[in-house]
Amino acid sequence: MNPFERTRHFFPVTEAFAYLNHAGVAPISTRVEEAIGRFTAEATRRGALHYFKVYDAEIERVRGRAATLLGAQPDEIAFVKNTTEGLGLVAAGLDWQRGDCVVTCDLEYPSNVYPWWSLADRGVETLMLRGRDGRLPIEAVEAALLNPSVRLLALSSVEFGSGARNDLAALGGLCRERGVLFCVDGIQSLGCLPVDVEACGIDFLSADGHKWLLSVEGCGLFYCARRVLERVTPRVIGWRSVTDNENFDHYHMDLQPGAGRFEEGTPNTPGIFALGAAIDLLLELGIDAIAERVLSLTDRLVDGLREHGAAVLSPREDGAGSGIVSFTLPDEAPSRTVERLRERDVFVIERRGGVRASPHFYNDEAEIDRLLLAL
């Protein structure tokens, strides 16, 4: 038995479905369910009696675990409600000048487009590079960064529609060479593929917990590197943004020395309990091992789809493979394929003109074969 087969009992969803939609909204594990139960038991039976001993202690523990997952330091991590909020902190907080330019591409999820478009009234241009065959050629990025007006590169670690995996280390290297800030939407890789923010030269990263991290909606992570912290002004300041924030009788504007300054008010404590349990499981299994497992499952799926005459839309060569496989069948609309698969309790979704399947480590080969058989 491989080590991942022993994790299936943590995911009761496997009793009813072949759940292959982790790029959308993932099911939670019983470990996460238990963590939420610990929070509710404390809140129900003791309220805030042990707030600092229980709630604050867990918040800081999870901050440290999140830092380990990212290759960061705990004071570079803030909790946010979703990916968009983290990206919005960057968009709202940088000292933009008229004529500045942000580079992104037309493969991005809207969360990584609208924050930059919203800067148009401040004279900031958003350059939308064109993807090709579901992938953004790095040569296009390199050429765009030659423009001295480019201030920031905003890309996803993995493109949500095609599943193309961007080379974060190479992109980060280009940004360092040109003095350009590098902002990453990490939601389609965090928890599934290794991400080392320091090694890749990432300045900012944001990701919600409800996809590959296998946690709940409404609680995610924002990474802000120490080297760029003072370049981002928090536009919403609250009681938790400042130092000595348990002294409610002393007003001051001495911001926290780390990313905690972006946490303006009461945190999503039950969400953080859930996220902590989810990250604990991922770190126990090891992200490198998880990535190997997920890529093995998606390779099996790709091979089977091609044998069935399907067109695989997801780039897989040169390290572009991820946990997402998008495909179409000849003479059948993706919406109909999705409908047929769901009738057979195989949960996939339609995205960007294709059927998108996204297995995680606890899925098994039988579930991949079940999808193929249902076709």
C-alpha positions in Angstrom: 0.0 0.0 0.0 1.4 3.4 -0.9 1.3 6.0 1.9 -1.4 8.0 0.2 -3.9 5.1 0.2 -3.8 5.3 4.0 -5.1 8.9 3.8 -8.3 8.1 2.0 -10.2 7.5 5.2 -9.6 11.1 6.1 -11.8 12.1 3.2 -15.3 10.5 3.4 -16.2 12.2 0.1 -14.5 9.1 -1.5 -17.3 7.0 -0.3 -19.7 8.7 -2.7 -17.7 10.4 -5.5 -14.6 10.4 -7.5 -14.0 14.0 -6.4 -11.7 15.6 -9.1 -12.3 19.3 -8.5 -9.6 20.4 -6.2 -8.9 23.3 -8.5 -12.4 24.5 -7.7 -13.6 23.9 -4.1 -12.1 20.9 -2.3 -13.7 18.7 0.3 -12.2 19.0 3.7 -10.7 16.1 5.7 -11.9 14.7 9.0 -8.7 16.3 10.4 -10.0 19.7 9.5 -13.5 18.8 10.7 -12.0 17.9 14.1 -10.1 21.2 14.2 -13.2 23.1 13.6 -14.8 21.0 16.3 -12.1 22.0 18.8 -12.8 25.7 18.1 -16.5 25.3 18.5 -16.2 23.3 21.7 -14.0 26.0 23.2 -16.2 28.8 22.0 -19.3 27.0 23.2 -18.1 25.9 26.6 -15.6 28.6 27.6 -16.2 31.5 25.3 -13.3 33.9 25.4 -12.1 32.8 28.9 -8.8 31.4 27.5 -8.7 33.6 24.4 -4.9 34.2 24.4 -4.0 30.8 25.6 -6.1 28.9 23.0 -7.1 31.2 20.1 -4.1 33.5 19.9 -1.7 30.6 20.5 -3.2 28.6 17.6 -3.2 31.7 15.3 0.6 32.1 15.8 1.2 28.4 15.5 -0.5 28.2 12.1 1.3 31.3 11.0 4.5 29.4 11.6 3.3 26.3 9.8 2.3 28.4 6.8 5.7 30.0 6.7 7.3 26.5 6.6 5.0 25.6 3.7 6.2 28.6 1.7 9.8 28.8 2.7 9.2 32.1 4.5 9.5 33.6 7.9 6.4 33.8 10.2 6.5 37.6 10.3 6.1 37.6 6.5 2.7 35.9 6.7 -0.7 37.5 7.2 -4.1 35.8 7.2 -6.6 37.1 4.6 -10.1 36.1 3.7 -9.2 35.1 0.1 -6.7 35.4 -2.7 -8.3 38.6 -4.0 -7.8 40.4 -0.7 -4.1 39.6 -0.7 -3.6 40.8 -4.2 -5.7 43.8 -3.5 -3.4 44.8 -0.6 -0.5 45.0 -3.1 -2.6 46.9 -5.7 -3.9 49.4 -3.2 -0.7 49.8 -1.1 2.1 50.4 -3.6 3.1 54.0 -4.3 2.1 54.0 -7.9 3.1 56.8 -10.3 1.3 57.8 -13.5 2.8 55.9 -16.4 3.6 52.8 -14.3 2.8 49.5 -15.9 1.7 46.1 -14.5 2.3 43.0 -16.6 -0.1 40.0 -16.4 -1.7 37.8 -19.1 -5.0 36.8 -20.6 -4.9 33.3 -19.0 -5.4 34.6 -15.5 -8.3 34.1 -13.1 -10.2 37.5 -12.7 -8.7 37.8 -9.1 -5.4 38.6 -10.7 -6.7 41.0 -13.3 -9.3 43.3 -11.7 -7.0 44.7 -8.9 -4.6 45.9 -11.5 -7.3 47.2 -13.9 -8.7 49.2 -11.0 -5.5 51.3 -11.0 -6.3 52.8 -14.4 -7.7 56.0 -12.8 -4.3 56.5 -11.1 -2.6 56.4 -14.5 -1.3 52.8 -14.2 -1.5 50.7 -17.3 -2.1 46.9 -17.3 -0.4 45.0 -20.1 -2.2 41.8 -20.9 0.2 39.4 -22.5 -1.4 36.8 -24.8 -1.1 33.2 -23.9 -0.4 30.6 -26.5 -1.8 27.0 -26.3 -2.8 27.6 -22.7 0.6 28.8 -21.7 2.4 32.1 -21.4 5.8 31.9 -23.2 8.5 33.2 -20.9 10.0 35.0 -23.9 7.0 37.2 -23.9 7.5 38.1 -20.3 11.2 38.8 -20.9 10.4 41.1 -23.8 7.7 43.0 -21.8 10.0 43.6 -18.8 12.4 45.5 -21.1 10.0 48.4 -20.8 11.3 50.6 -18.0 7.8 51.6 -17.0 7.0 48.1 -15.8 6.7 48.1 -12.0 5.2 44.7 -11.2 4.7 41.3 -12.8 1.5 39.6 -11.6 1.0 35.9 -12.6 -0.4 32.7 -11.3 1.8 29.8 -10.2 -0.5 27.6 -12.3 -3.1 28.9 -14.8 -6.6 27.9 -13.6 -8.0 27.0 -17.0 -5.3 25.1 -18.8 -3.3 24.0 -15.8 0.0 25.3 -17.2 2.6 25.6 -14.5 4.7 28.8 -14.7 8.4 28.6 -14.0 8.4 30.8 -10.9 12.2 30.6 -10.4 12.9 31.8 -13.9 10.2 34.5 -13.7 11.6 35.7 -10.4 15.1 35.9 -11.9 13.8 38.1 -14.7 12.1 40.4 -12.2 15.3 40.7 -10.1 17.3 41.5 -13.2 14.9 44.3 -14.1 14.1 45.6 -10.6 10.5 44.6 -11.1 8.2 43.4 -8.2 6.9 39.8 -8.5 3.4 39.1 -7.3 2.0 35.6 -7.5 -1.5 34.2 -7.3 -0.5 30.9 -5.7 -3.9 29.3 -5.2 -3.6 26.6 -7.9 -0.3 25.2 -6.5 -0.1 25.8 -2.8 -0.7 22.5 -1.1 -0.1 20.5 -4.3 3.2 21.6 -5.7 6.4 23.0 -4.0 6.6 26.8 -3.7 9.7 28.4 -2.2 9.1 32.1 -2.1 12.7 33.0 -1.2 14.3 30.8 -3.8 12.0 32.0 -6.5 12.4 35.7 -5.7 8.7 36.2 -5.0 7.8 39.5 -3.3 4.1 38.8 -2.7 1.9 35.7 -2.8 -1.7 35.2 -2.0 -3.8 32.0 -1.8 -7.1 31.0 -0.3 -7.3 27.7 1.6 -10.3 26.1 -0.1 -8.5 24.5 -3.1 -5.3 22.4 -2.9 -4.7 23.3 0.7 -7.9 21.3 1.5 -9.3 23.8 4.0 -12.4 25.9 4.2 -13.4 29.0 2.2 -12.9 32.4 3.6 -9.4 32.0 5.1 -6.2 32.2 3.2 -2.5 33.4 3.3 -0.8 36.5 2.2 3.0 36.6 2.0 4.9 39.9 1.9 8.7 39.6 1.8 10.5 41.6 4.5 12.5 43.4 1.8 9.4 45.0 0.3 7.2 45.4 3.5 7.8 49.2 3.8 6.8 49.7 0.1 3.2 48.6 0.8 1.1 51.0 2.8 -1.9 49.3 4.5 -5.0 51.2 3.3 -7.2 49.9 6.1 -5.7 50.3 9.6 -7.3 48.7 12.6 -6.5 47.7 16.1 -4.6 44.6 15.1 -2.4 46.5 12.7 -0.4 48.2 15.4 2.0 47.1 18.1 0.9 46.6 21.7 -2.6 46.0 20.3 -4.0 44.6 23.5 -3.7 48.0 25.1 -7.0 49.4 24.0 -6.6 52.6 25.9 -3.5 53.9 24.0 -4.0 55.2 20.5 -1.0 55.3 18.2 0.1 54.5 14.6 3.1 52.3 15.3 2.5 49.5 12.8 3.4 46.0 13.5 6.9 45.3 12.2 5.8 42.4 10.0 3.0 41.3 7.7 0.6 41.3 10.7 0.1 45.0 10.0 -2.3 43.9 7.2 -4.6 42.1 9.6 -6.7 45.1 10.6 -9.2 43.5 12.9 -10.6 40.3 14.5 -9.3 37.3 12.6 -11.3 34.4 11.1 -10.3 32.2 14.0 -12.3 29.1 13.1 -10.9 29.4 9.6 -7.4 29.5 10.9 -8.0 26.4 13.1 -9.2 24.6 9.9 -6.3 25.9 7.8 -3.8 24.8 10.5 -5.1 21.2 10.5 -5.0 21.2 6.7 -1.4 22.4 6.5 -0.3 20.0 9.2 -1.5 17.1 7.1 0.3 18.4 4.0 3.6 18.9 5.8 3.3 15.5 7.4 3.0 13.9 3.9 5.6 16.2 2.4 4.9 18.6 -0.5 7.5 17.0 -2.8 5.9 13.6 -2.3 2.4 15.1 -2.8 3.5 16.7 -6.1 5.0 13.4 -7.3 1.7 11.6 -6.5 -0.5 14.2 -8.2 1.6 14.4 -11.3 1.5 10.6 -11.5 -2.3 10.6 -11.4 -2.6 13.4 -14.0 -0.1 11.6 -16.2 -2.3 8.5 -16.0 -5.3 10.6 -16.9 -3.6 12.3 -19.8 -2.4 9.0 -21.3 -5.9 7.5 -20.9 -7.6 10.5 -22.5 -5.3 10.4 -25.5 -6.1 6.7 -25.9 -9.8 7.7 -26.0 -9.2 10.2 -28.7 -9.7 13.2 -26.4 -7.8 16.5 -27.1 -5.7 17.3 -24.0 -5.6 21.1 -23.7 -3.2 21.2 -20.7 0.5 21.7 -21.5 2.5 18.9 -20.0 6.0 19.3 -21.5 9.0 21.1 -20.1 7.8 21.1 -16.5 4.4 22.7 -17.3 2.3 19.9 -15.9 0.3 20.4 -12.8 -2.7 19.0 -10.9 -5.1 20.3 -13.6 -5.9 18.4 -16.8 -8.3 20.1 -19.2 -9.6 18.2 -22.2 -12.4 18.0 -24.8 -14.0 15.1 -26.6 -14.6 15.1 -30.4 -18.2 16.1 -31.3 -19.3 16.7 -27.7 -19.6 20.0 -25.9 -17.7 20.2 -22.6 -20.9 20.9 -20.7 -22.4 17.7 -21.9 -19.2 15.7 -21.0 -19.3 17.2 -17.5 -23.0 16.3 -17.2 -22.4 12.7 -18.2 -19.5 12.3 -15.8 -21.4 13.8 -12.9 -24.3 11.3 -13.6 -21.7 8.7 -12.9 -20.5 10.4 -9.7 -17.3 11.7 -11.2 -17.1 15.3 -10.1 -15.3 17.5 -12.7 -16.1 21.0 -14.0 -16.1 23.1 -17.2 -13.5 25.9 -17.5 -12.2 27.9 -20.4 -13.8 25.7 -23.1 -12.6 22.4 -21.6 -13.5 19.7 -19.1 -11.2 20.3 -16.1 -10.2 17.4 -13.8 -8.0 18.1 -10.8 -7.1 15.1 -8.5 -5.3 15.4 -5.2 -3.0 12.9 -3.3 -5.8 10.9 -1.7 -7.5 10.1 -5.1 -6.4 6.8 -6.5 -5.8 5.2 -9.9 -9.2 3.5 -9.7 -10.9 6.9 -9.7 -8.9 8.0 -12.7 -9.9 4.8 -14.5 -13.5 5.4 -13.4 -13.5 8.8 -15.3 -12.0 7.2 -18.4 -14.5 4.3 -18.3 -17.4 6.8 -18.0 -16.3 8.5 -21.2 
